Amino acid sequence: MVHVFKGLFLECDPPTKQFLLFVSKQEHFELIDIDETHLFLQGGNESTIATIQRCIDELQNRNTYSVFDQDK
């Protein structure tokens, strides 16, 4: 028997996957762990996708070095 679910298939590196699993518990959306680099966002809507993108952008901003951040 075949089961069909509406959602979003995500591919990412393992550290990003672990971060997304952590965020899914905080933001209360369902991510299904497929393998080490793939996730499935079941029933994802526009606000959930925007939340994921915002969290990833915040993580990247915290972990990015900028020349302009140096003290002179």
All heavy atoms as TSV, in Angstrom:
chain	resi	resn	atom	element	x	y	z
A	1	MET	N	N	0.829	-1.171	0.000
A	1	MET	CA	C	0.000	0.000	0.000
A	1	MET	C	C	0.883	1.248	0.000
A	1	MET	O	O	1.892	1.299	0.686
A	1	MET	CB	C	-0.905	-0.013	1.221
A	1	MET	CG	C	-1.773	1.208	1.339
A	1	MET	SD	S	-2.964	0.983	2.640
A	1	MET	CE	C	-4.399	1.431	1.732
A	2	VAL	N	N	0.510	2.231	-0.772
A	2	VAL	CA	C	1.278	3.460	-0.910
A	2	VAL	C	C	0.644	4.546	-0.052
A	2	VAL	O	O	-0.569	4.725	-0.036
A	2	VAL	CB	C	1.306	3.907	-2.393
A	2	VAL	CG1	C	2.004	5.231	-2.529
A	2	VAL	CG2	C	1.963	2.846	-3.251
A	3	HIS	N	N	1.494	5.281	0.677
A	3	HIS	CA	C	1.043	6.423	1.469
A	3	HIS	C	C	1.642	7.681	0.863
A	3	HIS	O	O	2.847	7.728	0.594
A	3	HIS	CB	C	1.487	6.301	2.916
A	3	HIS	CG	C	0.900	5.126	3.616
A	3	HIS	ND1	N	-0.374	5.133	4.115
A	3	HIS	CD2	C	1.404	3.902	3.888
A	3	HIS	CE1	C	-0.626	3.973	4.675
A	3	HIS	NE2	N	0.440	3.199	4.541
A	4	VAL	N	N	0.828	8.677	0.656
A	4	VAL	CA	C	1.279	9.938	0.077
A	4	VAL	C	C	1.095	11.033	1.117
A	4	VAL	O	O	0.031	11.149	1.726
A	4	VAL	CB	C	0.478	10.274	-1.202
A	4	VAL	CG1	C	0.920	11.605	-1.767
A	4	VAL	CG2	C	0.641	9.172	-2.227
A	5	PHE	N	N	2.148	11.839	1.322
A	5	PHE	CA	C	2.103	12.950	2.249
A	5	PHE	C	C	2.486	14.223	1.521
A	5	PHE	O	O	3.429	14.235	0.725
A	5	PHE	CB	C	3.088	12.744	3.406
A	5	PHE	CG	C	2.784	11.551	4.259
A	5	PHE	CD1	C	3.505	10.384	4.101
A	5	PHE	CD2	C	1.785	11.604	5.209
A	5	PHE	CE1	C	3.243	9.280	4.881
A	5	PHE	CE2	C	1.507	10.502	5.995
A	5	PHE	CZ	C	2.234	9.339	5.836
A	6	LYS	N	N	1.757	15.285	1.800
A	6	LYS	CA	C	2.106	16.586	1.251
A	6	LYS	C	C	3.152	17.218	2.158
A	6	LYS	O	O	3.025	17.194	3.387
A	6	LYS	CB	C	0.879	17.482	1.185
A	6	LYS	CG	C	1.150	18.830	0.578
A	6	LYS	CD	C	-0.118	19.644	0.496
A	6	LYS	CE	C	0.225	20.994	-0.119
A	6	LYS	NZ	N	-0.981	21.823	-0.210
A	7	GLY	N	N	4.197	17.762	1.553
A	7	GLY	CA	C	5.239	18.368	2.362
A	7	GLY	C	C	6.383	18.871	1.510
A	7	GLY	O	O	6.262	19.043	0.303
A	8	LEU	N	N	7.504	19.070	2.168
A	8	LEU	CA	C	8.692	19.631	1.539
A	8	LEU	C	C	9.882	18.726	1.826
A	8	LEU	O	O	10.133	18.366	2.979
A	8	LEU	CB	C	8.944	21.033	2.097
A	8	LEU	CG	C	10.066	21.843	1.512
A	8	LEU	CD1	C	9.767	22.199	0.064
A	8	LEU	CD2	C	10.269	23.103	2.310
A	9	PHE	N	N	10.603	18.338	0.781
A	9	PHE	CA	C	11.787	17.494	0.899
A	9	PHE	C	C	13.000	18.412	1.045
A	9	PHE	O	O	13.234	19.279	0.204
A	9	PHE	CB	C	11.908	16.614	-0.338
A	9	PHE	CG	C	13.044	15.640	-0.295
A	9	PHE	CD1	C	12.992	14.527	0.523
A	9	PHE	CD2	C	14.164	15.827	-1.079
A	9	PHE	CE1	C	14.027	13.622	0.563
A	9	PHE	CE2	C	15.210	14.933	-1.055
A	9	PHE	CZ	C	15.142	13.828	-0.231
A	10	LEU	N	N	13.766	18.248	2.118
A	10	LEU	CA	C	14.932	19.093	2.387
A	10	LEU	C	C	16.209	18.283	2.298
A	10	LEU	O	O	16.286	17.173	2.828
A	10	LEU	CB	C	14.834	19.702	3.790
A	10	LEU	CG	C	13.601	20.527	4.102
A	10	LEU	CD1	C	13.541	20.840	5.587
A	10	LEU	CD2	C	13.591	21.789	3.287
A	11	GLU	N	N	17.212	18.854	1.649
A	11	GLU	CA	C	18.537	18.245	1.590
A	11	GLU	C	C	19.526	19.241	2.166
A	11	GLU	O	O	19.542	20.412	1.772
A	11	GLU	CB	C	18.917	17.895	0.158
A	11	GLU	CG	C	20.278	17.256	0.041
A	11	GLU	CD	C	20.638	16.873	-1.378
A	11	GLU	OE1	O	19.990	17.370	-2.319
A	11	GLU	OE2	O	21.577	16.090	-1.554
A	12	CYS	N	N	20.349	18.799	3.114
A	12	CYS	CA	C	21.316	19.698	3.748
A	12	CYS	C	C	22.470	18.877	4.312
A	12	CYS	O	O	22.425	17.646	4.313
A	12	CYS	CB	C	20.645	20.508	4.851
A	12	CYS	SG	S	19.804	19.512	6.082
A	13	ASP	N	N	23.499	19.574	4.782
A	13	ASP	CA	C	24.616	18.881	5.409
A	13	ASP	C	C	24.205	18.426	6.820
A	13	ASP	O	O	23.231	18.929	7.384
A	13	ASP	CB	C	25.856	19.761	5.432
A	13	ASP	CG	C	25.660	21.052	6.197
A	13	ASP	OD1	O	24.501	21.463	6.389
A	13	ASP	OD2	O	26.660	21.660	6.590
A	14	PRO	N	N	24.906	17.440	7.383
A	14	PRO	CA	C	24.509	16.897	8.691
A	14	PRO	C	C	24.417	17.929	9.828
A	14	PRO	O	O	23.474	17.860	10.607
A	14	PRO	CB	C	25.566	15.824	8.979
A	14	PRO	CG	C	25.968	15.352	7.617
A	14	PRO	CD	C	25.959	16.606	6.756
A	15	PRO	N	N	25.350	18.901	9.952
A	15	PRO	CA	C	25.180	19.886	11.037
A	15	PRO	C	C	23.915	20.740	10.874
A	15	PRO	O	O	23.217	21.013	11.854
A	15	PRO	CB	C	26.435	20.758	10.940
A	15	PRO	CG	C	27.446	19.909	10.269
A	15	PRO	CD	C	26.664	19.063	9.306
A	16	THR	N	N	23.597	21.129	9.651
A	16	THR	CA	C	22.385	21.901	9.413
A	16	THR	C	C	21.157	21.061	9.703
A	16	THR	O	O	20.166	21.549	10.256
A	16	THR	CB	C	22.353	22.427	7.971
A	16	THR	OG1	O	23.511	23.214	7.736
A	16	THR	CG2	C	21.117	23.269	7.717
A	17	LYS	N	N	21.212	19.788	9.374
A	17	LYS	CA	C	20.094	18.889	9.660
A	17	LYS	C	C	19.840	18.817	11.161
A	17	LYS	O	O	18.696	18.897	11.609
A	17	LYS	CB	C	20.385	17.497	9.107
A	17	LYS	CG	C	19.288	16.521	9.388
A	17	LYS	CD	C	19.683	15.135	8.944
A	17	LYS	CE	C	18.970	14.167	9.828
A	17	LYS	NZ	N	19.657	12.977	10.101
A	18	GLN	N	N	20.902	18.681	11.944
A	18	GLN	CA	C	20.741	18.631	13.399
A	18	GLN	C	C	20.170	19.946	13.930
A	18	GLN	O	O	19.339	19.948	14.837
A	18	GLN	CB	C	22.081	18.313	14.072
A	18	GLN	CG	C	22.565	16.911	13.830
A	18	GLN	CD	C	21.557	15.872	14.264
A	18	GLN	OE1	O	20.991	15.948	15.349
A	18	GLN	NE2	N	21.315	14.893	13.409
A	19	PHE	N	N	20.594	21.060	13.373
A	19	PHE	CA	C	20.059	22.358	13.768
A	19	PHE	C	C	18.567	22.441	13.453
A	19	PHE	O	O	17.774	22.899	14.272
A	19	PHE	CB	C	20.832	23.485	13.077
A	19	PHE	CG	C	20.281	24.846	13.365
A	19	PHE	CD1	C	20.447	25.431	14.603
A	19	PHE	CD2	C	19.584	25.540	12.387
A	19	PHE	CE1	C	19.929	26.678	14.881
A	19	PHE	CE2	C	19.063	26.797	12.653
A	19	PHE	CZ	C	19.240	27.370	13.911
A	20	LEU	N	N	18.162	21.979	12.276
A	20	LEU	CA	C	16.750	22.014	11.895
A	20	LEU	C	C	15.900	21.107	12.784
A	20	LEU	O	O	14.767	21.458	13.132
A	20	LEU	CB	C	16.588	21.619	10.433
A	20	LEU	CG	C	17.100	22.628	9.418
A	20	LEU	CD1	C	17.002	22.066	8.008
A	20	LEU	CD2	C	16.338	23.935	9.533
A	21	LEU	N	N	16.435	19.957	13.176
A	21	LEU	CA	C	15.712	19.083	14.100
A	21	LEU	C	C	15.527	19.768	15.453
A	21	LEU	O	O	14.468	19.670	16.080
A	21	LEU	CB	C	16.430	17.745	14.257
A	21	LEU	CG	C	16.380	16.830	13.040
A	21	LEU	CD1	C	17.327	15.647	13.218
A	21	LEU	CD2	C	14.962	16.351	12.783
A	22	PHE	N	N	16.544	20.491	15.909
A	22	PHE	CA	C	16.456	21.252	17.151
A	22	PHE	C	C	15.398	22.345	17.037
A	22	PHE	O	O	14.558	22.514	17.924
A	22	PHE	CB	C	17.829	21.847	17.480
A	22	PHE	CG	C	17.822	22.807	18.619
A	22	PHE	CD1	C	17.694	22.353	19.925
A	22	PHE	CD2	C	17.944	24.163	18.397
A	22	PHE	CE1	C	17.694	23.240	20.982
A	22	PHE	CE2	C	17.939	25.060	19.444
A	22	PHE	CZ	C	17.808	24.596	20.745
A	23	VAL	N	N	15.409	23.088	15.929
A	23	VAL	CA	C	14.447	24.167	15.717
A	23	VAL	C	C	13.027	23.611	15.623
A	23	VAL	O	O	12.079	24.219	16.130
A	23	VAL	CB	C	14.814	24.975	14.453
A	23	VAL	CG1	C	13.703	25.918	14.050
A	23	VAL	CG2	C	16.100	25.741	14.677
A	24	SER	N	N	12.869	22.455	15.006
A	24	SER	CA	C	11.524	21.882	14.857
A	24	SER	C	C	10.888	21.581	16.211
A	24	SER	O	O	9.674	21.699	16.368
A	24	SER	CB	C	11.568	20.626	13.993
A	24	SER	OG	O	12.145	19.549	14.689
A	25	LYS	N	N	11.702	21.218	17.201
A	25	LYS	CA	C	11.161	20.973	18.538
A	25	LYS	C	C	10.754	22.284	19.214
A	25	LYS	O	O	9.758	22.332	19.931
A	25	LYS	CB	C	12.181	20.230	19.382
A	25	LYS	CG	C	12.377	18.791	18.948
A	25	LYS	CD	C	13.373	18.107	19.830
A	25	LYS	CE	C	13.679	16.694	19.516
A	25	LYS	NZ	N	13.382	16.126	18.286
A	26	GLN	N	N	11.496	23.362	18.975
A	26	GLN	CA	C	11.167	24.662	19.572
A	26	GLN	C	C	9.957	25.307	18.909
A	26	GLN	O	O	9.126	25.916	19.569
A	26	GLN	CB	C	12.352	25.615	19.460
A	26	GLN	CG	C	13.509	25.263	20.344
A	26	GLN	CD	C	14.620	26.277	20.227
A	26	GLN	OE1	O	14.769	26.938	19.202
A	26	GLN	NE2	N	15.397	26.407	21.279
A	27	GLU	N	N	9.877	25.204	17.594
A	27	GLU	CA	C	8.829	25.885	16.832
A	27	GLU	C	C	7.608	25.002	16.575
A	27	GLU	O	O	6.647	25.441	15.965
A	27	GLU	CB	C	9.399	26.376	15.491
A	27	GLU	CG	C	10.536	27.371	15.631
A	27	GLU	CD	C	10.082	28.701	16.188
A	27	GLU	OE1	O	8.908	29.069	15.992
A	27	GLU	OE2	O	10.906	29.366	16.834
A	28	HIS	N	N	7.663	23.753	16.994
A	28	HIS	CA	C	6.535	22.814	16.923
A	28	HIS	C	C	6.044	22.545	15.498
A	28	HIS	O	O	4.881	22.710	15.184
A	28	HIS	CB	C	5.371	23.292	17.795
A	28	HIS	CG	C	5.774	23.568	19.199
A	28	HIS	ND1	N	6.150	22.565	20.068
A	28	HIS	CD2	C	5.891	24.723	19.892
A	28	HIS	CE1	C	6.470	23.097	21.227
A	28	HIS	NE2	N	6.326	24.402	21.149
A	29	PHE	N	N	6.971	22.155	14.629
A	29	PHE	CA	C	6.576	21.623	13.327
A	29	PHE	C	C	7.236	20.265	13.162
A	29	PHE	O	O	8.212	19.947	13.834
A	29	PHE	CB	C	6.888	22.574	12.168
A	29	PHE	CG	C	8.306	23.056	12.083
A	29	PHE	CD1	C	9.273	22.301	11.457
A	29	PHE	CD2	C	8.662	24.286	12.600
A	29	PHE	CE1	C	10.578	22.746	11.363
A	29	PHE	CE2	C	9.964	24.748	12.501
A	29	PHE	CZ	C	10.915	23.973	11.890
A	30	GLU	N	N	6.668	19.452	12.289
A	30	GLU	CA	C	7.089	18.059	12.195
A	30	GLU	C	C	8.087	17.849	11.060
A	30	GLU	O	O	7.778	18.061	9.890
A	30	GLU	CB	C	5.886	17.144	11.976
A	30	GLU	CG	C	6.257	15.692	12.016
A	30	GLU	CD	C	5.055	14.775	11.971
A	30	GLU	OE1	O	3.921	15.261	12.001
A	30	GLU	OE2	O	5.284	13.558	11.897
A	31	LEU	N	N	9.294	17.441	11.431
A	31	LEU	CA	C	10.317	17.041	10.475
A	31	LEU	C	C	10.543	15.547	10.623
A	31	LEU	O	O	10.704	15.041	11.734
A	31	LEU	CB	C	11.636	17.770	10.746
A	31	LEU	CG	C	11.759	19.192	10.240
A	31	LEU	CD1	C	13.105	19.774	10.659
A	31	LEU	CD2	C	11.614	19.267	8.748
A	32	ILE	N	N	10.539	14.851	9.501
A	32	ILE	CA	C	10.797	13.412	9.504
A	32	ILE	C	C	12.229	13.193	9.031
A	32	ILE	O	O	12.621	13.659	7.963
A	32	ILE	CB	C	9.792	12.686	8.590
A	32	ILE	CG1	C	8.375	12.912	9.107
A	32	ILE	CG2	C	10.128	11.199	8.508
A	32	ILE	CD1	C	7.300	12.439	8.171
A	33	ASP	N	N	13.005	12.510	9.858
A	33	ASP	CA	C	14.411	12.215	9.582
A	33	ASP	C	C	14.482	11.039	8.615
A	33	ASP	O	O	14.064	9.935	8.944
A	33	ASP	CB	C	15.104	11.893	10.892
A	33	ASP	CG	C	16.600	11.806	10.778
A	33	ASP	OD1	O	17.130	11.978	9.663
A	33	ASP	OD2	O	17.244	11.572	11.806
A	34	ILE	N	N	15.002	11.294	7.401
A	34	ILE	CA	C	15.069	10.236	6.385
A	34	ILE	C	C	16.425	9.537	6.426
A	34	ILE	O	O	16.510	8.330	6.546
A	34	ILE	CB	C	14.778	10.806	4.984
A	34	ILE	CG1	C	13.348	11.365	4.954
A	34	ILE	CG2	C	14.987	9.741	3.916
A	34	ILE	CD1	C	12.990	12.075	3.692
A	35	ASP	N	N	17.485	10.307	6.292
A	35	ASP	CA	C	18.841	9.775	6.412
A	35	ASP	C	C	19.749	10.906	6.873
A	35	ASP	O	O	19.264	11.915	7.362
A	35	ASP	CB	C	19.321	9.106	5.110
A	35	ASP	CG	C	19.409	10.046	3.923
A	35	ASP	OD1	O	19.480	11.270	4.122
A	35	ASP	OD2	O	19.413	9.555	2.779
A	36	GLU	N	N	21.053	10.752	6.724
A	36	GLU	CA	C	21.970	11.734	7.311
A	36	GLU	C	C	21.939	13.101	6.639
A	36	GLU	O	O	22.396	14.083	7.227
A	36	GLU	CB	C	23.393	11.200	7.345
A	36	GLU	CG	C	24.032	11.006	5.986
A	36	GLU	CD	C	25.426	10.443	6.090
A	36	GLU	OE1	O	25.665	9.604	6.976
A	36	GLU	OE2	O	26.266	10.854	5.285
A	37	THR	N	N	21.398	13.218	5.444
A	37	THR	CA	C	21.367	14.519	4.773
A	37	THR	C	C	19.978	14.920	4.274
A	37	THR	O	O	19.853	15.926	3.582
A	37	THR	CB	C	22.340	14.547	3.582
A	37	THR	OG1	O	21.970	13.523	2.661
A	37	THR	CG2	C	23.781	14.380	4.025
A	38	HIS	N	N	18.944	14.157	4.612
A	38	HIS	CA	C	17.609	14.453	4.090
A	38	HIS	C	C	16.557	14.479	5.201
A	38	HIS	O	O	16.583	13.650	6.103
A	38	HIS	CB	C	17.202	13.418	3.037
A	38	HIS	CG	C	18.079	13.444	1.838
A	38	HIS	ND1	N	19.136	12.583	1.688
A	38	HIS	CD2	C	18.068	14.239	0.750
A	38	HIS	CE1	C	19.743	12.840	0.534
A	38	HIS	NE2	N	19.111	13.847	-0.050
A	39	LEU	N	N	15.653	15.446	5.068
A	39	LEU	CA	C	14.524	15.595	5.974
A	39	LEU	C	C	13.260	15.796	5.152
A	39	LEU	O	O	13.319	16.250	4.007
A	39	LEU	CB	C	14.704	16.813	6.882
A	39	LEU	CG	C	15.861	16.800	7.865
A	39	LEU	CD1	C	16.101	18.201	8.405
A	39	LEU	CD2	C	15.552	15.848	8.997
A	40	PHE	N	N	12.127	15.486	5.760
A	40	PHE	CA	C	10.848	15.744	5.117
A	40	PHE	C	C	10.010	16.579	6.068
A	40	PHE	O	O	9.765	16.189	7.207
A	40	PHE	CB	C	10.123	14.437	4.784
A	40	PHE	CG	C	8.829	14.637	4.055
A	40	PHE	CD1	C	8.838	14.991	2.717
A	40	PHE	CD2	C	7.618	14.485	4.696
A	40	PHE	CE1	C	7.646	15.183	2.033
A	40	PHE	CE2	C	6.425	14.666	4.026
A	40	PHE	CZ	C	6.448	15.023	2.686
A	41	LEU	N	N	9.599	17.757	5.613
A	41	LEU	CA	C	8.738	18.647	6.383
A	41	LEU	C	C	7.302	18.318	6.022
A	41	LEU	O	O	6.839	18.662	4.938
A	41	LEU	CB	C	9.064	20.108	6.069
A	41	LEU	CG	C	8.154	21.167	6.680
A	41	LEU	CD1	C	8.210	21.101	8.193
A	41	LEU	CD2	C	8.545	22.538	6.179
A	42	GLN	N	N	6.626	17.625	6.917
A	42	GLN	CA	C	5.275	17.168	6.621
A	42	GLN	C	C	4.281	18.308	6.808
A	42	GLN	O	O	4.219	18.937	7.859
A	42	GLN	CB	C	4.905	16.002	7.521
A	42	GLN	CG	C	3.587	15.378	7.161
A	42	GLN	CD	C	3.353	14.092	7.917
A	42	GLN	OE1	O	4.235	13.570	8.575
A	42	GLN	NE2	N	2.156	13.569	7.828
A	43	GLY	N	N	3.508	18.571	5.757
A	43	GLY	CA	C	2.463	19.582	5.816
A	43	GLY	C	C	2.972	20.996	5.979
A	43	GLY	O	O	2.288	21.829	6.557
A	44	GLY	N	N	4.156	21.275	5.496
A	44	GLY	CA	C	4.734	22.608	5.656
A	44	GLY	C	C	3.960	23.679	4.898
A	44	GLY	O	O	3.588	23.487	3.755
A	45	ASN	N	N	3.701	24.789	5.572
A	45	ASN	CA	C	3.048	25.911	4.908
A	45	ASN	C	C	4.046	27.064	4.772
A	45	ASN	O	O	5.209	26.941	5.163
A	45	ASN	CB	C	1.788	26.340	5.675
A	45	ASN	CG	C	2.078	26.677	7.122
A	45	ASN	OD1	O	3.203	27.019	7.466
A	45	ASN	ND2	N	1.078	26.570	7.968
A	46	GLU	N	N	3.597	28.183	4.249
A	46	GLU	CA	C	4.498	29.308	3.998
A	46	GLU	C	C	5.123	29.852	5.280
A	46	GLU	O	O	6.289	30.221	5.296
A	46	GLU	CB	C	3.745	30.424	3.265
A	46	GLU	CG	C	3.328	30.060	1.856
A	46	GLU	CD	C	4.505	29.821	0.933
A	46	GLU	OE1	O	5.522	30.528	1.055
A	46	GLU	OE2	O	4.414	28.908	0.104
A	47	SER	N	N	4.362	29.898	6.364
A	47	SER	CA	C	4.919	30.444	7.610
A	47	SER	C	C	5.983	29.520	8.191
A	47	SER	O	O	6.980	29.993	8.746
A	47	SER	CB	C	3.805	30.695	8.631
A	47	SER	OG	O	3.217	29.488	9.038
A	48	THR	N	N	5.810	28.213	8.061
A	48	THR	CA	C	6.814	27.270	8.543
A	48	THR	C	C	8.094	27.385	7.734
A	48	THR	O	O	9.193	27.394	8.284
A	48	THR	CB	C	6.280	25.833	8.483
A	48	THR	OG1	O	5.053	25.759	9.190
A	48	THR	CG2	C	7.266	24.854	9.078
A	49	ILE	N	N	7.948	27.506	6.430
A	49	ILE	CA	C	9.115	27.661	5.559
A	49	ILE	C	C	9.839	28.968	5.879
A	49	ILE	O	O	11.070	29.008	5.953
A	49	ILE	CB	C	8.691	27.587	4.081
A	49	ILE	CG1	C	8.151	26.195	3.772
A	49	ILE	CG2	C	9.855	27.937	3.157
A	49	ILE	CD1	C	7.457	26.072	2.442
A	50	ALA	N	N	9.089	30.034	6.121
A	50	ALA	CA	C	9.695	31.321	6.484
A	50	ALA	C	C	10.422	31.218	7.822
A	50	ALA	O	O	11.503	31.798	7.990
A	50	ALA	CB	C	8.625	32.402	6.531
A	51	THR	N	N	9.864	30.472	8.766
A	51	THR	CA	C	10.511	30.279	10.065
A	51	THR	C	C	11.829	29.532	9.905
A	51	THR	O	O	12.836	29.909	10.506
A	51	THR	CB	C	9.584	29.504	11.020
A	51	THR	OG1	O	8.383	30.249	11.203
A	51	THR	CG2	C	10.246	29.248	12.359
A	52	ILE	N	N	11.824	28.489	9.105
A	52	ILE	CA	C	13.056	27.729	8.861
A	52	ILE	C	C	14.110	28.617	8.213
A	52	ILE	O	O	15.275	28.641	8.634
A	52	ILE	CB	C	12.768	26.487	7.989
A	52	ILE	CG1	C	11.945	25.477	8.780
A	52	ILE	CG2	C	14.063	25.851	7.486
A	52	ILE	CD1	C	11.443	24.311	7.964
A	53	GLN	N	N	13.713	29.392	7.211
A	53	GLN	CA	C	14.666	30.269	6.527
A	53	GLN	C	C	15.217	31.330	7.483
A	53	GLN	O	O	16.412	31.617	7.478
A	53	GLN	CB	C	13.990	30.947	5.330
A	53	GLN	CG	C	14.952	31.740	4.467
A	53	GLN	CD	C	16.017	30.864	3.844
A	53	GLN	OE1	O	15.717	29.860	3.243
A	53	GLN	NE2	N	17.270	31.244	4.013
A	54	ARG	N	N	14.354	31.889	8.335
A	54	ARG	CA	C	14.792	32.905	9.297
A	54	ARG	C	C	15.805	32.313	10.275
A	54	ARG	O	O	16.837	32.933	10.563
A	54	ARG	CB	C	13.586	33.462	10.050
A	54	ARG	CG	C	13.948	34.498	11.101
A	54	ARG	CD	C	12.729	34.986	11.869
A	54	ARG	NE	N	11.867	33.925	12.359
A	54	ARG	CZ	C	12.084	33.216	13.471
A	54	ARG	NH1	N	13.164	33.439	14.195
A	54	ARG	NH2	N	11.232	32.277	13.856
A	55	CYS	N	N	15.542	31.120	10.781
A	55	CYS	CA	C	16.451	30.478	11.734
A	55	CYS	C	C	17.802	30.158	11.098
A	55	CYS	O	O	18.848	30.335	11.726
A	55	CYS	CB	C	15.817	29.220	12.303
A	55	CYS	SG	S	14.434	29.544	13.397
A	56	ILE	N	N	17.790	29.692	9.865
A	56	ILE	CA	C	19.046	29.406	9.168
A	56	ILE	C	C	19.813	30.697	8.909
A	56	ILE	O	O	21.036	30.753	9.098
A	56	ILE	CB	C	18.784	28.639	7.860
A	56	ILE	CG1	C	18.305	27.221	8.177
A	56	ILE	CG2	C	20.043	28.587	6.987
A	56	ILE	CD1	C	17.880	26.422	6.988
A	57	ASP	N	N	19.116	31.762	8.523
A	57	ASP	CA	C	19.780	33.053	8.301
A	57	ASP	C	C	20.408	33.575	9.590
A	57	ASP	O	O	21.538	34.075	9.580
A	57	ASP	CB	C	18.792	34.081	7.759
A	57	ASP	CG	C	18.385	33.805	6.320
A	57	ASP	OD1	O	19.091	33.025	5.639
A	57	ASP	OD2	O	17.359	34.368	5.881
A	58	GLU	N	N	19.699	33.449	10.717
A	58	GLU	CA	C	20.244	33.882	12.004
A	58	GLU	C	C	21.477	33.078	12.379
A	58	GLU	O	O	22.461	33.639	12.867
A	58	GLU	CB	C	19.187	33.756	13.091
A	58	GLU	CG	C	18.079	34.777	12.988
A	58	GLU	CD	C	16.957	34.533	13.985
A	58	GLU	OE1	O	17.056	33.579	14.803
A	58	GLU	OE2	O	15.978	35.302	13.945
A	59	LEU	N	N	21.439	31.767	12.152
A	59	LEU	CA	C	22.595	30.922	12.441
A	59	LEU	C	C	23.788	31.330	11.593
A	59	LEU	O	O	24.911	31.449	12.094
A	59	LEU	CB	C	22.252	29.451	12.205
A	59	LEU	CG	C	23.395	28.460	12.412
A	59	LEU	CD1	C	23.778	28.384	13.884
A	59	LEU	CD2	C	23.020	27.088	11.876
A	60	GLN	N	N	23.567	31.567	10.314
A	60	GLN	CA	C	24.652	31.980	9.432
A	60	GLN	C	C	25.216	33.337	9.837
A	60	GLN	O	O	26.422	33.542	9.799
A	60	GLN	CB	C	24.181	32.014	7.989
A	60	GLN	CG	C	23.975	30.646	7.404
A	60	GLN	CD	C	23.460	30.689	5.982
A	60	GLN	OE1	O	22.897	31.685	5.539
A	60	GLN	NE2	N	23.628	29.602	5.266
A	61	ASN	N	N	24.356	34.255	10.241
A	61	ASN	CA	C	24.835	35.571	10.669
A	61	ASN	C	C	25.666	35.490	11.942
A	61	ASN	O	O	26.652	36.222	12.089
A	61	ASN	CB	C	23.662	36.528	10.871
A	61	ASN	CG	C	23.046	36.961	9.571
A	61	ASN	OD1	O	23.678	36.916	8.521
A	61	ASN	ND2	N	21.784	37.372	9.626
A	62	ARG	N	N	25.295	34.599	12.856
A	62	ARG	CA	C	26.071	34.433	14.089
A	62	ARG	C	C	27.424	33.795	13.810
A	62	ARG	O	O	28.378	34.019	14.548
A	62	ARG	CB	C	25.307	33.562	15.081
A	62	ARG	CG	C	24.169	34.257	15.760
A	62	ARG	CD	C	23.670	33.457	16.957
A	62	ARG	NE	N	23.390	32.063	16.650
A	62	ARG	CZ	C	22.172	31.557	16.485
A	62	ARG	NH1	N	21.121	32.321	16.558
A	62	ARG	NH2	N	22.022	30.271	16.230
A	63	ASN	N	N	27.522	32.985	12.767
A	63	ASN	CA	C	28.743	32.222	12.498
A	63	ASN	C	C	29.550	32.758	11.320
A	63	ASN	O	O	30.408	32.059	10.806
A	63	ASN	CB	C	28.390	30.758	12.238
A	63	ASN	CG	C	27.856	30.092	13.469
A	63	ASN	OD1	O	28.316	30.365	14.565
A	63	ASN	ND2	N	26.880	29.232	13.306
A	64	THR	N	N	29.273	33.981	10.910
A	64	THR	CA	C	29.991	34.563	9.788
A	64	THR	C	C	30.871	35.705	10.280
A	64	THR	O	O	30.414	36.590	11.004
A	64	THR	CB	C	29.000	35.097	8.730
A	64	THR	OG1	O	28.178	34.029	8.293
A	64	THR	CG2	C	29.742	35.687	7.549
A	65	TYR	N	N	32.127	35.669	9.907
A	65	TYR	CA	C	33.077	36.707	10.271
A	65	TYR	C	C	33.041	37.808	9.225
A	65	TYR	O	O	33.025	37.547	8.028
A	65	TYR	CB	C	34.489	36.119	10.359
A	65	TYR	CG	C	35.547	37.151	10.601
A	65	TYR	CD1	C	35.709	37.698	11.863
A	65	TYR	CD2	C	36.363	37.590	9.577
A	65	TYR	CE1	C	36.672	38.654	12.096
A	65	TYR	CE2	C	37.326	38.544	9.801
A	65	TYR	CZ	C	37.477	39.078	11.060
A	65	TYR	OH	O	38.433	40.032	11.279
A	66	SER	N	N	33.011	39.019	9.683
A	66	SER	CA	C	33.024	40.158	8.780
A	66	SER	C	C	34.185	41.072	9.143
A	66	SER	O	O	34.454	41.316	10.328
A	66	SER	CB	C	31.702	40.933	8.881
A	66	SER	OG	O	31.777	42.105	8.111
A	67	VAL	N	N	34.858	41.603	8.150
A	67	VAL	CA	C	35.957	42.528	8.368
A	67	VAL	C	C	35.452	43.768	9.103
A	67	VAL	O	O	36.140	44.359	9.930
A	67	VAL	CB	C	36.609	42.922	7.013
A	67	VAL	CG1	C	37.567	44.071	7.178
A	67	VAL	CG2	C	37.298	41.733	6.411
A	68	PHE	N	N	34.219	44.145	8.855
A	68	PHE	CA	C	33.662	45.348	9.467
A	68	PHE	C	C	33.338	45.157	10.938
A	68	PHE	O	O	33.087	46.126	11.654
A	68	PHE	CB	C	32.408	45.795	8.698
A	68	PHE	CG	C	32.696	46.101	7.267
A	68	PHE	CD1	C	32.205	45.278	6.272
A	68	PHE	CD2	C	33.474	47.183	6.908
A	68	PHE	CE1	C	32.471	45.547	4.938
A	68	PHE	CE2	C	33.740	47.452	5.590
A	68	PHE	CZ	C	33.247	46.639	4.597
A	69	ASP	N	N	33.371	43.925	11.442
A	69	ASP	CA	C	33.119	43.661	12.851
A	69	ASP	C	C	34.349	43.863	13.713
A	69	ASP	O	O	34.258	43.855	14.934
A	69	ASP	CB	C	32.631	42.219	13.046
A	69	ASP	CG	C	31.244	42.012	12.462
A	69	ASP	OD1	O	30.533	43.015	12.260
A	69	ASP	OD2	O	30.881	40.845	12.224
A	70	GLN	N	N	35.510	44.065	13.102
A	70	GLN	CA	C	36.747	44.239	13.854
A	70	GLN	C	C	36.745	45.561	14.604
A	70	GLN	O	O	36.236	46.573	14.132
A	70	GLN	CB	C	37.958	44.243	12.921
A	70	GLN	CG	C	38.343	42.897	12.409
A	70	GLN	CD	C	39.626	42.995	11.588
A	70	GLN	OE1	O	40.161	44.079	11.358
A	70	GLN	NE2	N	40.122	41.865	11.144
A	71	ASP	N	N	37.344	45.529	15.783
A	71	ASP	CA	C	37.560	46.786	16.519
A	71	ASP	C	C	38.815	47.449	15.966
A	71	ASP	O	O	39.817	46.799	15.756
A	71	ASP	CB	C	37.755	46.508	18.000
A	71	ASP	CG	C	36.476	45.999	18.646
A	71	ASP	OD1	O	35.385	46.353	18.190
A	71	ASP	OD2	O	36.608	45.256	19.629
A	72	LYS	N	N	38.740	48.730	15.782
A	72	LYS	CA	C	39.901	49.444	15.208
A	72	LYS	C	C	40.716	50.076	16.296
A	72	LYS	O	O	40.355	50.378	17.333
A	72	LYS	CB	C	39.444	50.501	14.226
A	72	LYS	CG	C	38.839	49.871	13.002
A	72	LYS	CD	C	38.467	50.924	12.004
A	72	LYS	CE	C	37.882	50.228	10.771
A	72	LYS	NZ	N	37.576	51.137	9.726
